[in-house]
Amino acid sequence: MKFNMKHIKFFLAALLAMPLLTACVDDDYQNIVKQGDPQINSEEIGTVMMGDDFEFSVNCRDAKGTDLSTLKAELLFSNEVVSEQQIRTKEPGNYTVSLHAPFLRYIPNGEAQVRLTLQNVTTSTTVVLVSMQVERPHFSDLLFVNAAGETYEMTETDDYNYTCQYNTAQTGFKGHFETADGEWLFGSNGSDIELGKKGNLDFQTNEPGDITVSFNTRDFVWAPQEEIAIVPLLFSESDNVIQRDMIQGRQYTIGGIVNEEWYVDPDYFEANGDGTYTFRAIDGAYTIIAYNSYKFVQCYAGAKDAPATIQADGSGGLWIIGGNGINKPYLTTSNNKGWWTDPEWDQSLAQIRPKVYQITLTVGQQLSASDVNFKFFGQPAWGIEFTGTATDHHLSCESDIFGVGDGTGGHDNGNIYLKSDATLIEGDTYVFTVDLTAGCANGVLTVKKGAGMGVQSVILENKTPYVMDVKKGMDLQFEGVVDDTWTVDYDFLKSNGDGSYSFLCINGSYAFVAYEDYKYVQVYPVDEEGNPATLKEDGTGSVWVIGSECVNKPSLSAGNNKGWWTDPEWDQCLAPIAAKKYRITLTVGETLSATGINFKFFGQPTWGVEFNGQGGTYHLESDNPWFRVNAADSDNGNIFLKDDATLTEGETYVFTIDLTSGVANGVLTVEKK
């Protein structure tokens, strides 16, 4: 038939039915001689609605009297068979053909065809095409049904586009579409919209209130699906699985049955303290499940029934299967099934960078203090497993606390165990990272202390950076070479008066460095390799002060006051107090000189990215009574004391750099405490 975007063609891939043979060929199926002349006479079909069954009559005979065999009827949409029936035609006469016109996405109204193939017992065939009209039905009773089961009548506006008004106070909500009699359903199949499904679809809007909900029954597009800054993830007991693409660094809210009492997997979702979560794993398709019985929000890469598995190059997914000494959300929850294999019982590691996987475990909660016996697998089932001896999937580890068994000393090959001279303390948190960037045969397991519960003990050696994940509000206590006479960087940590310190900055990975010569504990953010973080183009990372001897921590008189030398030991790191906001506090006569002010803000503790007062990709503006950002060609961006300003010993000034409007629009504020 003639077809463009407004028409439909049909084709038939004929299947030859085995004919009934007469004795005259002596059952020699290899030497059948085609005879006869099959004849087809079909009545007109007319117009059929998508989704309906239809019938029509076909007269079948053979003009030469040869016995008939079969009639095959095929309904064709765009040259593809979408419905078929085969009828045994032993005798000539009228036969009723019954076919179904499917309701399919995108297919427009238009002309379609039924291909009729009549075959006699000698395999002679005749093919006839019968034209028909196929149209999509209009619904007078389509409803929007929200997650609470409340219904809203929809009205057809343009062809096949239905709308209703819906009031919501949330940026995200759920629902599906169905006709009043329940005969037609349009809902989620877990990953997409599908006819006949009742799963709730996700809706998103930037402007809650009275909004328009719409659905097109031709292309199955529903709205609103607006791009919003903070994406809602909503769960109910019956609708507790979300399968969707997730974006690393994007913020989400998690609601519905989930509240602050739930354990939301921190390796995938970092709590921001304001009810939002930042997704930590790399971009990709994920399954997120809310288990009401465990009060646990689990996440893993891949589809619900097809979790991501490890690939030869180290990409994919990595899992832990182990004894009762490891479990999320807690050791005591009923999903602790030991060595059982299933995504519900096993632990998924978050792929935080390509081919680098991480899991965080707190002693006494997700990890036993004594029963440490688990293993890394390439899937949440038996199959690929990582060993401690050289294989295609091998892990090495240099931790002082945890080892990878090699089959000797009572440790199974590849099983993670607690070393004999190591002790785990309840509340301490450990971050296990598996790096497969060099291939699965060269995997490296590193373990470092993370942001745990209670006061975390940090044992420092002279000038040896101690790197750990820290969360805002976490309490630390320094041991080793440090005693209570030392200065601990007060922009990063606040003394609690009992020998412990509360962390003041945003969550992240930080280095703590003890300098015996100056009796000073320095703090700065670090990157994935443990090196000092650098300022990124989006304003995240770190900001440093390099300058003359006018500024220095722990004091102007300390031996690390090297002026314009560049190195973390000599330079001053600003504390990241919020996303893209950095702070340093300086007291005149102690850490800031009263005269000779001359320093500059940099994006690293060395030469490289620097902030200018005029032009440049990295720019600072400031309006305060004391300090100016030099905008001359010479010393562009250097911080000087204003001509009419005077600094008095004992005064404290707080310098804050705000990069939330971009690094080219940085704002420096200065406040006197």
C-alpha positions as CSV (number, residue, x, y, z in Angstrom):
1,M,0.0,0.0,0.0
2,K,1.0,3.6,-0.4
3,F,2.3,4.7,3.0
4,N,4.1,7.6,4.6
5,M,4.0,8.8,8.2
6,K,0.2,8.7,7.9
7,H,-0.2,5.2,6.5
8,I,0.5,1.7,7.5
9,K,1.7,-1.2,5.4
10,F,1.4,-4.8,6.1
11,F,3.5,-7.8,4.9
12,L,3.3,-11.5,5.2
13,A,6.2,-13.9,5.6
14,A,4.5,-17.0,4.4
15,L,5.0,-20.2,6.2
16,L,4.2,-23.3,4.1
17,A,1.9,-25.7,5.9
18,M,2.7,-29.4,5.3
19,P,0.1,-30.5,2.8
20,L,-1.9,-33.7,2.9
21,L,-0.6,-35.9,0.2
22,T,-2.5,-38.5,-1.8
23,A,-1.3,-42.0,-2.5
24,C,-0.7,-41.1,-6.2
25,V,2.7,-39.6,-5.2
26,D,3.4,-42.7,-3.1
27,D,4.3,-40.5,-0.1
28,D,7.3,-39.2,-1.9
29,Y,7.5,-35.8,-0.3
30,Q,10.6,-34.9,-2.3
31,N,8.8,-35.1,-5.6
32,I,5.6,-33.2,-5.1
33,V,4.1,-31.7,-8.3
34,K,2.2,-28.5,-7.7
35,Q,-1.3,-28.7,-9.2
36,G,-4.6,-26.9,-8.9
37,D,-5.6,-23.3,-8.7
38,P,-6.5,-22.0,-5.1
39,Q,-9.0,-19.2,-5.1
40,I,-9.8,-16.5,-2.4
41,N,-12.8,-14.3,-2.1
42,S,-12.8,-12.0,1.0
43,E,-15.4,-9.6,2.2
44,E,-14.4,-6.0,2.9
45,I,-13.1,-5.3,6.4
46,G,-13.7,-1.6,6.7
47,T,-12.4,0.4,9.7
48,V,-11.0,-1.3,12.8
49,M,-9.9,0.4,16.1
50,M,-6.5,-0.3,17.6
51,G,-6.9,-2.7,20.5
52,D,-10.0,-4.4,19.1
53,D,-10.5,-7.9,17.8
54,F,-12.2,-8.1,14.4
55,E,-13.6,-10.9,12.1
56,F,-14.4,-11.2,8.4
57,S,-15.4,-14.0,6.1
58,V,-13.2,-15.6,3.4
59,N,-14.5,-18.0,0.8
60,C,-11.8,-20.6,-0.1
61,R,-11.9,-23.0,-3.1
62,D,-9.7,-24.6,-5.7
63,A,-10.7,-23.9,-9.3
64,K,-9.4,-27.2,-10.5
65,G,-10.9,-29.3,-7.6
66,T,-7.6,-30.0,-5.9
67,D,-8.0,-30.5,-2.1
68,L,-7.2,-27.5,0.0
69,S,-4.8,-27.5,3.0
70,T,-4.6,-24.2,4.9
71,L,-5.5,-20.5,5.0
72,K,-3.1,-18.2,6.7
73,A,-4.2,-14.6,7.6
74,E,-1.7,-12.0,8.6
75,L,-2.3,-8.5,9.8
76,L,0.6,-6.2,8.8
77,F,1.7,-2.9,10.3
78,S,4.4,-1.2,8.2
79,N,5.3,-4.5,6.6
80,E,5.5,-6.3,9.9
81,V,3.2,-9.1,11.1
82,V,1.4,-8.0,14.2
83,S,-1.3,-10.6,14.3
84,E,-2.0,-13.9,12.5
85,Q,-4.2,-16.9,12.3
86,Q,-3.9,-20.2,10.5
87,I,-7.1,-22.1,9.6
88,R,-7.4,-25.7,8.4
89,T,-9.4,-25.6,5.1
90,K,-10.1,-29.3,4.4
91,E,-13.3,-28.5,2.5
92,P,-14.0,-25.5,0.2
93,G,-16.4,-22.9,1.6
94,N,-16.6,-19.9,3.8
95,Y,-14.2,-19.5,6.8
96,T,-14.2,-16.8,9.5
97,V,-10.9,-15.1,10.1
98,S,-10.3,-13.6,13.6
99,L,-7.4,-11.2,14.2
100,H,-6.4,-8.6,16.7
101,A,-5.4,-5.0,15.9
102,P,-2.8,-4.2,18.5
103,F,-2.7,-0.8,20.2
104,L,0.9,0.3,19.6
105,R,3.0,3.4,20.4
106,Y,3.7,5.9,17.7
107,I,1.6,4.2,15.0
108,P,-0.6,6.8,13.2
109,N,-4.0,6.2,11.7
110,G,-3.9,4.9,8.2
111,E,-4.4,2.1,5.7
112,A,-3.4,-1.4,6.7
113,Q,-3.5,-4.7,5.0
114,V,-4.4,-8.3,5.7
115,R,-2.5,-10.8,3.7
116,L,-4.3,-14.0,2.9
117,T,-2.5,-17.1,1.7
118,L,-4.4,-20.1,0.6
119,Q,-2.5,-23.4,0.0
120,N,-3.7,-26.7,-1.4
121,V,-2.3,-30.1,-0.7
122,T,0.2,-29.9,-3.6
123,T,1.7,-26.6,-2.0
124,S,0.2,-24.4,-4.7
125,T,-0.6,-21.1,-3.2
126,T,-2.5,-17.9,-3.9
127,V,-1.9,-14.6,-2.0
128,V,-4.5,-11.8,-1.7
129,L,-4.1,-8.5,0.0
130,V,-7.2,-7.0,1.7
131,S,-7.0,-3.3,2.6
132,M,-8.5,-2.0,5.8
133,Q,-8.4,1.3,7.8
134,V,-6.9,1.3,11.3
135,E,-7.6,4.1,13.7
136,R,-6.6,4.9,17.3
137,P,-9.5,5.2,19.7
138,H,-10.4,8.4,21.5
139,F,-11.2,8.0,25.2
140,S,-14.0,9.9,26.9
141,D,-13.2,8.6,30.4
142,L,-9.4,8.7,30.7
143,L,-8.3,9.3,34.3
144,F,-5.0,10.4,36.0
145,V,-4.6,8.3,39.2
146,N,-2.1,9.5,41.7
147,A,-0.1,7.3,44.1
148,A,-2.8,7.6,46.7
149,G,-5.4,6.3,44.3
150,E,-7.1,9.6,43.9
151,T,-8.6,10.0,40.4
152,Y,-8.8,13.1,38.1
153,E,-10.8,13.3,35.0
154,M,-8.9,14.1,31.8
155,T,-10.1,16.0,28.8
156,E,-8.9,15.5,25.2
157,T,-7.5,18.7,23.8
158,D,-5.5,18.1,20.6
159,D,-5.8,14.7,19.0
160,Y,-4.9,12.0,21.6
161,N,-3.5,14.6,24.0
162,Y,-5.3,14.5,27.4
163,T,-4.9,16.9,30.3
164,C,-6.2,17.6,33.8
165,Q,-5.4,20.0,36.6
166,Y,-3.6,18.7,39.6
167,N,-2.5,20.4,42.8
168,T,0.7,19.4,44.6
169,A,3.0,21.0,47.1
170,Q,5.9,18.8,46.0
171,T,8.3,19.1,43.0
172,G,7.8,15.3,42.4
173,F,4.8,13.0,42.5
174,K,3.7,9.7,41.1
175,G,0.7,8.3,39.2
176,H,-0.5,6.5,36.1
177,F,-3.4,6.7,33.6
178,E,-6.4,4.4,33.1
179,T,-9.9,4.5,31.7
180,A,-12.8,4.6,34.2
181,D,-13.6,0.9,33.6
182,G,-10.0,-0.1,34.1
183,E,-9.9,-1.7,30.6
184,W,-7.1,0.6,29.4
185,L,-4.0,1.1,31.6
186,F,-0.9,3.2,30.9
187,G,1.8,2.9,33.6
188,S,5.4,2.1,34.4
189,N,6.9,-1.3,33.7
190,G,9.9,-0.4,35.9
191,S,11.9,1.5,33.3
192,D,9.4,2.9,30.8
193,I,5.7,3.4,30.2
194,E,3.8,0.5,28.8
195,L,0.2,-0.4,27.9
196,G,-1.4,-2.7,30.4
197,K,0.9,-1.7,33.3
198,K,-0.3,0.0,36.5
199,G,3.1,0.9,37.9
200,N,3.4,4.6,38.9
201,L,5.2,7.0,36.6
202,D,7.5,9.8,37.9
203,F,6.4,13.4,37.4
204,Q,8.6,16.5,38.1
205,T,7.8,20.2,38.2
206,N,9.8,23.3,39.1
207,E,6.6,25.1,40.2
208,P,4.4,23.1,42.6
209,G,0.9,24.2,43.0
210,D,-1.8,24.0,40.4
211,I,-0.2,22.3,37.5
212,T,-1.3,20.6,34.3
213,V,-0.8,16.8,34.0
214,S,-0.9,15.6,30.4
215,F,-0.7,12.3,28.5
216,N,-0.6,11.6,24.8
217,T,-2.1,8.2,23.9
218,R,-0.3,8.1,20.6
219,D,3.4,8.6,21.6
220,F,2.9,7.8,25.3
221,V,4.6,11.0,26.4
222,W,3.5,12.3,29.8
223,A,4.1,15.5,31.6
224,P,5.4,17.3,33.6
225,Q,8.8,15.8,33.3
226,E,10.8,19.0,33.9
227,E,14.5,19.1,34.5
228,I,14.8,20.3,38.1
229,A,17.8,21.0,40.3
230,I,16.9,18.6,43.1
231,V,15.3,15.4,41.8
232,P,12.7,13.7,44.0
233,L,12.8,9.9,44.6
234,L,9.5,8.8,46.0
235,F,8.7,5.4,47.4
236,S,5.7,3.6,48.8
237,E,5.3,0.1,50.2
238,S,3.8,-1.2,47.0
239,D,5.9,1.0,44.7
240,N,9.3,0.6,46.3
241,V,11.5,0.1,43.3
242,I,12.9,2.9,41.1
243,Q,14.9,2.1,38.0
244,R,16.4,5.2,36.4
245,D,19.5,7.0,35.1
246,M,21.3,8.7,37.9
247,I,23.8,11.6,37.6
248,Q,27.0,11.8,39.7
249,G,27.0,15.0,41.8
250,R,23.3,15.7,41.3
251,Q,21.1,16.3,44.3
252,Y,18.1,14.2,45.2
253,T,15.4,14.1,47.9
254,I,14.2,10.7,49.1
255,G,10.6,10.6,50.4
256,G,7.4,8.8,50.5
257,I,7.7,6.1,53.1
258,V,11.4,7.0,53.6
259,N,12.2,9.3,56.5
260,E,15.2,10.4,58.6
261,E,15.1,7.1,60.6
262,W,16.0,5.1,57.5
263,Y,19.5,4.0,56.5
264,V,20.2,5.4,53.1
265,D,23.3,3.8,51.6
266,P,26.0,6.4,52.2
267,D,28.2,5.1,49.4
268,Y,25.7,6.1,46.9
269,F,23.9,8.9,48.6
270,E,25.8,11.5,50.7
271,A,23.5,13.3,53.1
272,N,23.9,17.1,52.9
273,G,22.3,17.8,56.2
274,D,19.4,19.8,54.7
275,G,17.2,16.8,53.6
276,T,18.9,16.4,50.3
277,Y,21.4,13.8,49.1
278,T,24.2,14.0,46.6
279,F,24.6,11.0,44.3
280,R,28.2,9.8,44.6
281,A,28.5,7.0,42.0
282,I,29.3,7.5,38.3
283,D,26.5,8.3,35.8
284,G,24.5,5.4,34.7
285,A,21.4,3.2,35.1
286,Y,20.6,2.2,38.7
287,T,18.1,0.3,40.7
288,I,17.0,1.9,44.0
289,I,14.9,-0.2,46.4
290,A,13.3,1.0,49.6
291,Y,12.9,-2.0,52.0
292,N,10.3,-1.1,54.6
293,S,11.0,-4.1,56.7
294,Y,14.7,-3.1,57.1
295,K,14.2,0.7,56.8
296,F,16.9,0.6,54.2
297,V,17.4,2.4,50.8
298,Q,19.6,0.2,48.7
299,C,21.2,1.1,45.4
300,Y,23.1,-0.9,42.7
301,A,24.0,-0.4,39.1
302,G,21.9,-2.1,36.5
303,A,18.3,-3.3,36.3
304,K,16.5,-4.9,39.2
305,D,16.6,-8.4,37.7
306,A,19.9,-7.8,35.9
307,P,22.4,-6.2,38.3
308,A,25.6,-4.9,36.8
309,T,28.5,-7.4,36.9
310,I,32.2,-7.0,36.6
311,Q,33.6,-6.8,33.1
312,A,37.1,-7.8,31.9
313,D,38.3,-4.2,31.8
314,G,37.2,-3.6,35.4
315,S,34.0,-1.7,34.6
316,G,30.5,-2.9,35.5
317,G,29.7,-3.9,39.1
318,L,31.4,-5.3,42.2
319,W,29.8,-7.1,45.1
320,I,30.6,-8.4,48.6
321,I,29.3,-11.8,49.8
322,G,30.3,-12.8,53.3
323,G,29.5,-14.1,56.7
324,N,27.2,-12.6,59.3
325,G,29.9,-10.1,60.2
326,I,29.1,-7.8,57.3
327,N,25.7,-6.4,56.3
328,K,23.8,-3.3,55.3
329,P,21.8,-1.6,56.8
330,Y,22.9,-3.3,60.1
331,L,24.3,-6.5,61.3
332,T,21.1,-7.1,63.3
333,T,18.6,-6.7,60.4
334,S,16.8,-9.7,59.0
335,N,18.4,-9.4,55.6
336,N,21.7,-10.5,57.2
337,K,21.7,-13.9,55.5
338,G,25.5,-14.6,55.7
339,W,26.7,-16.3,52.5
340,W,23.4,-16.3,50.8
341,T,23.5,-14.9,47.3
342,D,21.0,-12.3,46.0
343,P,21.1,-8.5,45.7
344,E,18.8,-8.3,48.7
345,W,21.4,-10.0,50.9
346,D,24.7,-9.0,49.3
347,Q,26.5,-5.7,49.4
348,S,27.0,-3.6,46.3
349,L,30.0,-1.3,46.0
350,A,29.5,2.1,44.5
351,Q,31.6,2.9,41.4
352,I,32.8,6.3,42.5
353,R,35.2,6.7,39.6
354,P,35.5,4.6,36.4
355,K,36.6,1.1,37.6
356,V,37.1,2.3,41.2
357,Y,34.6,0.9,43.7
358,Q,33.9,1.8,47.4
359,I,32.0,0.6,50.4
360,T,31.8,2.2,53.8
361,L,31.4,0.1,57.0
362,T,31.0,1.1,60.6
363,V,32.2,-1.3,63.3
364,G,29.4,-2.6,65.4
365,Q,26.8,-1.5,62.8
366,Q,27.7,-2.9,59.3
367,L,30.9,-4.6,60.3
368,S,31.6,-6.9,63.2
369,A,34.5,-6.1,65.5
370,S,35.7,-9.7,65.4
371,D,33.8,-11.7,62.8
372,V,35.5,-10.4,59.6
373,N,35.2,-12.9,56.8
374,F,33.9,-11.7,53.4
375,K,35.0,-11.7,49.7
376,F,34.7,-9.5,46.6
377,F,32.7,-11.0,43.7
378,G,31.9,-9.9,40.2
379,Q,28.2,-10.5,40.7
380,P,25.6,-11.0,43.5
381,A,25.9,-14.7,43.1
382,W,28.6,-17.4,42.7
383,G,30.8,-16.9,39.7
384,I,33.7,-14.5,39.4
385,E,35.5,-14.0,42.7
386,F,38.7,-12.0,43.6
387,T,41.5,-14.0,45.1
388,G,44.7,-13.2,47.0
389,T,46.8,-15.2,44.7
390,A,47.7,-14.3,41.1
391,T,44.6,-15.0,38.9
392,D,42.5,-13.1,36.3
393,H,40.8,-11.5,39.3
394,H,43.3,-10.6,41.9
395,L,43.5,-8.2,44.8
396,S,46.6,-6.9,46.7
397,C,46.3,-4.9,49.9
398,E,48.8,-3.1,52.2
399,S,46.5,-2.4,55.1
400,D,47.8,-2.8,58.6
401,I,44.4,-3.9,59.7
402,F,42.8,-6.0,57.0
403,G,44.4,-8.7,54.8
404,V,43.4,-10.6,51.7
405,G,43.7,-14.4,52.2
406,D,46.0,-16.4,49.9
407,G,44.9,-19.9,51.1
408,T,47.5,-20.2,53.8
409,G,47.6,-19.4,57.5
410,G,44.0,-20.4,57.9
411,H,42.7,-17.8,55.6
412,D,40.7,-18.8,52.5
413,N,42.0,-17.5,49.2
414,G,40.6,-14.0,48.5
415,N,38.7,-13.8,51.8
416,I,39.1,-10.5,53.7
417,Y,40.2,-11.1,57.3
418,L,41.3,-9.1,60.4
419,K,45.0,-9.2,61.0
420,S,46.0,-10.9,64.3
421,D,47.5,-7.8,65.9
422,A,44.7,-5.5,64.8
423,T,41.7,-4.3,66.9
424,L,38.5,-2.8,65.7
425,I,36.7,-0.3,67.9
426,E,32.9,0.1,67.8
427,G,31.9,3.3,66.1
428,D,35.1,3.5,63.9
429,T,34.3,3.6,60.2
430,Y,36.4,2.1,57.4
431,V,36.3,2.9,53.7
432,F,37.2,-0.1,51.5
433,T,38.2,1.0,48.0
434,V,38.9,-1.5,45.1
435,D,40.8,0.0,42.2
436,L,40.6,-2.0,39.0
437,T,41.9,0.7,36.6
438,A,45.0,-1.5,35.9
439,G,42.7,-4.5,35.2
440,C,41.0,-7.1,37.2
441,A,44.2,-9.1,37.5
442,N,45.9,-6.2,39.2
443,G,43.2,-5.0,41.6
444,V,44.3,-2.9,44.6
445,L,42.3,-2.9,47.8
446,T,43.0,0.1,50.1
447,V,41.3,0.6,53.5
448,K,41.3,4.0,55.3
449,K,39.4,5.3,58.3
450,G,36.3,7.2,57.5
451,A,33.7,9.4,59.2
452,G,32.5,7.1,62.0
453,M,30.3,7.5,65.0
454,G,31.4,9.0,68.3
455,V,34.9,10.5,68.8
456,Q,37.3,9.2,66.1
457,S,40.9,8.6,67.2
458,V,43.4,10.0,64.7
459,I,47.0,8.9,65.3
460,L,49.4,11.3,63.7
461,E,53.1,10.9,62.9
462,N,55.4,13.9,62.2
463,K,54.8,15.4,58.7
464,T,53.0,12.2,57.5
465,P,49.6,13.1,56.1
466,Y,46.7,11.1,57.6
467,V,44.0,10.9,54.9
468,M,40.4,10.0,55.9
469,D,36.8,10.8,55.0
470,V,35.3,13.3,57.3
471,K,31.7,14.6,57.8
472,K,30.6,17.9,59.1
473,G,30.0,17.7,62.9
474,M,32.2,14.6,63.3
475,D,34.3,14.6,66.5
476,L,38.1,13.8,66.3
477,Q,40.7,13.2,68.9
478,F,44.4,13.5,67.9
479,E,47.0,11.2,69.3
480,G,50.5,10.1,68.4
481,V,52.9,13.1,68.4
482,V,50.1,15.5,69.2
483,D,49.3,16.7,72.7
484,D,47.1,19.4,74.2
485,T,49.7,22.2,73.8
486,W,49.4,22.0,70.0
487,T,47.4,24.4,67.7
488,V,44.8,22.6,65.6
489,D,43.6,24.6,62.5
490,Y,40.6,26.4,64.0
491,D,39.0,27.1,60.6
492,F,38.5,23.3,60.1
493,L,38.1,22.1,63.7
494,K,36.5,23.6,66.8
495,S,37.8,22.6,70.2
496,N,35.2,20.9,72.4
497,G,37.3,21.6,75.6
498,D,37.7,18.0,76.4
499,G,40.6,17.1,74.0
500,S,38.3,16.4,71.1
501,Y,37.5,18.6,68.1
502,S,34.3,19.0,65.9
503,F,34.8,19.2,62.2
504,L,33.4,22.4,60.7
505,C,33.6,21.9,57.0
506,I,31.7,20.1,54.2
507,N,31.9,16.3,53.9
508,G,34.8,15.0,52.0
509,S,38.3,13.5,52.1
510,Y,40.9,15.5,54.1
511,A,44.5,15.2,55.1
512,F,45.6,15.9,58.7
513,V,49.3,16.7,59.1
514,A,51.2,17.1,62.3
515,Y,54.3,19.4,62.4
516,E,56.3,18.7,65.6
517,D,58.6,21.7,64.9
518,Y,55.6,24.1,65.0
519,K,53.3,22.1,67.2
520,Y,50.6,22.5,64.6
521,V,47.9,20.2,63.1
522,Q,47.2,21.4,59.5
523,V,44.1,20.3,57.5
524,Y,43.4,20.5,53.8
525,P,41.0,18.7,51.4
526,V,42.6,16.0,49.1
527,D,41.7,14.4,45.8
528,E,41.2,10.7,45.0
529,E,44.9,10.0,45.2
530,G,45.4,11.8,48.5
531,N,47.1,14.8,47.0
532,P,46.0,18.4,48.0
533,A,42.8,19.2,46.2
534,T,42.9,21.8,43.5
535,L,40.3,24.4,42.4
536,K,38.0,23.1,39.7
537,E,36.3,25.3,37.0
538,D,33.0,24.7,38.8
539,G,34.3,26.3,42.0
540,T,34.8,23.1,44.0
541,G,38.1,21.9,45.3
542,S,40.3,24.1,47.4
543,V,41.6,27.7,47.7
544,W,45.0,28.6,49.2
545,V,46.9,31.7,50.4
546,I,50.4,32.2,49.2
547,G,52.1,35.5,50.2
548,S,54.7,37.4,52.1
549,E,55.5,36.8,55.8
550,C,52.5,38.9,56.7
551,V,50.2,35.8,56.9
552,N,51.0,32.4,58.5
553,K,49.5,29.6,60.6
554,P,50.0,28.6,63.3
555,S,51.8,31.9,64.0
556,L,53.8,34.6,62.3
557,S,56.8,33.5,64.3
558,A,56.7,29.8,63.5
559,G,59.4,28.3,61.4
560,N,57.1,27.4,58.6
561,N,56.7,31.1,57.7
562,K,58.5,31.0,54.4
563,G,56.8,34.0,52.7
564,W,56.2,33.3,49.0
565,W,57.5,29.7,49.2
566,T,55.0,27.2,47.6
567,D,54.2,24.0,49.4
568,P,51.3,22.8,51.7
569,E,53.7,23.2,54.7
570,W,54.3,26.9,54.0
571,D,50.9,27.9,52.4
572,Q,47.6,28.4,54.1
573,C,44.5,26.4,53.1
574,L,41.0,28.0,53.3
575,A,38.4,25.8,54.9
576,P,35.5,24.8,52.6
577,I,32.6,25.8,54.9
578,A,29.9,25.2,52.2
579,A,29.7,24.2,48.6
580,K,32.0,26.6,46.7
581,K,32.6,28.8,49.8
582,Y,36.0,29.0,51.5
583,R,37.1,30.7,54.7
584,I,40.2,31.7,56.6
585,T,40.4,33.4,60.0
586,L,43.4,35.6,60.8
587,T,44.2,37.5,64.0
588,V,46.4,40.6,63.8
589,G,49.8,40.1,65.6
590,E,49.3,36.3,65.7
591,T,48.6,35.0,62.2
592,L,48.3,38.3,60.3
593,S,50.7,41.2,60.4
594,A,49.5,44.7,61.1
595,T,51.5,46.1,58.2
596,G,53.1,45.0,55.0
597,I,50.0,43.1,53.8
598,N,50.7,41.4,50.5
599,F,49.2,37.9,49.7
600,K,47.1,36.3,47.0
601,F,44.5,33.5,46.7
602,F,45.4,30.5,44.6
603,G,43.7,27.3,43.4
604,Q,46.5,25.1,44.7
605,P,49.5,25.3,47.1
606,T,51.8,26.2,44.3
607,W,51.9,28.4,41.2
608,G,49.1,27.8,38.8
609,V,45.5,29.0,39.1
610,E,45.4,32.4,40.8
611,F,42.6,35.0,41.4
612,N,42.9,38.4,39.7
613,G,41.5,41.7,40.5
614,Q,41.0,42.6,36.8
615,G,40.1,40.2,34.0
616,G,41.1,36.6,34.0
617,T,39.1,33.4,34.3
618,Y,39.4,33.5,38.1
619,H,38.4,36.8,39.4
620,L,37.6,38.4,42.8
621,E,35.6,41.5,43.7
622,S,35.6,42.8,47.3
623,D,33.9,45.7,49.1
624,N,35.2,46.0,52.7
625,P,36.8,48.8,54.7
626,W,40.2,47.2,55.2
627,F,41.5,45.2,52.3
628,R,41.5,45.6,48.5
629,V,42.0,43.2,45.6
630,N,44.7,44.9,43.5
631,A,43.4,45.5,40.0
632,A,46.5,47.0,38.5
633,D,48.6,45.3,35.8
634,S,51.4,44.8,38.4
635,D,50.5,42.4,41.2
636,N,47.1,41.8,39.7
637,G,44.9,40.1,42.3
638,N,47.3,40.6,45.3
639,I,45.6,41.6,48.6
640,F,46.8,44.9,50.0
641,L,45.7,47.0,53.0
642,K,43.7,50.0,51.9
643,D,45.5,53.4,52.3
644,D,43.2,54.7,55.0
645,A,42.9,51.4,56.9
646,T,44.7,50.5,60.2
647,L,45.0,47.0,61.7
648,T,45.2,46.7,65.5
649,E,46.8,43.8,67.3
650,G,44.3,41.3,68.7
651,E,41.6,42.1,66.0
652,T,40.4,39.1,64.1
653,Y,39.3,39.1,60.5
654,V,37.4,36.4,58.6
655,F,38.0,36.2,54.9
656,T,35.4,34.4,52.9
657,I,35.5,33.6,49.2
658,D,32.2,32.8,47.5
659,L,32.4,31.1,44.1
660,T,28.7,30.0,43.8
661,S,28.3,32.4,40.9
662,G,31.3,31.0,39.1
663,V,35.1,31.4,39.4
664,A,34.9,34.4,37.1
665,N,32.5,36.1,39.5
666,G,34.2,35.4,42.9
667,V,33.3,37.6,45.8
668,L,35.7,38.2,48.7
669,T,34.0,39.4,51.9
670,V,35.9,40.4,55.1
671,E,34.3,40.6,58.5
672,K,35.9,41.8,61.8
673,K,35.0,39.6,64.7
